[in-house]
Amino acid sequence: MSTTQPVRAAATPSPRVRDQAREAAALIAFSAATACGLALALLLLTRLGSQG
């Protein structure tokens, strides 16, 4: 039985904080655009529904 830890051949460095911040900002922008698009679509549907 061996008590030594296995050595990782290709250790990937953790992402930088600015990369994480960029990804978070992109996610926030996508979420906001999606929410606005859905809100406008629902508004359009209610306007068209009330005219008929």
N, C-alpha and C positions, 0 to 999 in steps of 0.2 A: 504494500500500500504506500502510495506516495503522498507526502504532505505538502509538496510544492504547488504553487498556484500556476495555472497555465498562462503562458505568455501570449498576449495579443499581438499578432503579426501586423495588422493594419489598424491602429487606433485612430479613430476619426476625431478631430478636434471639435469641441462644442461650438455651436454657432455664436457669432459675435452679437453683442447687444444691439448694434445698429441694424444688423440683418433681421433680428427678431422684431425690432421696432418697425422696420419697413414692411415686414409681413403682416404685422398687426394693423398698420395703417391701411394696407391694401385690403385686408379683411373688413375693416370698418367702412371703407369706401364702397366695397362691394355690397355689404349689408345695407348701407344707407341707400344706395342706388336701387337695390332690389325692393326695399320697403317703399320707396317713393314710387317706383314703377307699379307695384301692386296697388298702392293707394290710388294712383291715378286711374288704373284700370277699373277698380271698384267704383270710383267716382263717375267714370264714363258710363259704366253699366247702370248705375242708379239714375243718371240723367236720362239715358236712353229709355230706361224702363218707365220713368215717370211721364215721358212724353206720349207714350202709347196708351 
